[in-house]
Amino acid sequence: MNLVDRLLGLDESGERAVLFTVLEGDGAGGKLLVFESGETEGDGPAELAAHAGDLLRGGRNKLLELDGRRVFSEVYGPPPRLLIYGAVDTAESLCRAAKLLGWTTIVADARAKFATAERIPSADEIIVEWPEKAFEQADPDHATAVVVLTHDDKFDVPALKAALASEAFYIGALGSRRNQERRRERLLEAGVEEDLLPRISGPCGLDIGADSNEETAVSILAEALAVRARRGGGPLRESKHRIHVEVQ
């Protein structure tokens, strides 16, 4: 099976992979397809496979300079996912905004009267379960952003505990600073290790003066995007980085 066939097969399998193309240097013209499982195919330098993990987690195409080679890396696979626990009004605004980014959206809540397609029409999937089972079903991975909106310890604590046990690239929790401190104590009491707590962005979102549900959604998603791109999320005029992270 050739590389084109393997790439086309990713749509059906849902796998992720990186295609490396050597543009200049030793082995110019060579291509190596590296799957998330570690499987490789192609005639490109085998050592390129070592860079696949970071690229898959970043989710962005990049132009790499490696040992005298210029290598273009293209990331393939399903879009990022947004997993929201708490079917409140902000959940619909988050789903609607995330769909504009091309993300897949999942909303979970134990309260069946809130977690409905009528209330959250922009969700691709709705899960009516308590946090432990909801996270087990959704199985968040390194391409998943998690946002907890419930403002209730009986939901917040197990949801955040489950998120921290996953590879989610972003974990956000809505609520005031006072609530965040109380939640922190509850998580410690629930057995969460203290060094994991900085993974939680709480209060979540960037400081844009958000006032409405829609503005709050933009604030939260902007922070999630910044975290995934390993950026601080400040004004571009103050950034010391290129405006565009890498060649896209």
ABEGO torsion letter per residue (X at the ends): XBAAAAAAAAAAAGBBBBBBBBABEBGBGBBBBBBAAGBBBEABBAAAAAAAAAAAAAGBBBBBBBGGBBBBBBBBEBBBBBBBBEBBAAAAAAAAAAAAAGBBBBBBBABAAABBAAABAABABBBBBBAAAAAAAAGBBAABBBBBAAGBAAAAAAAAAAAAABABABBBBBEBAAAAAAAAAAAAAAGBBAAAAAABBOBBEBBAGBABAAAAAAAAAAAAAAAAAGBAGBBAAABABBABABBX
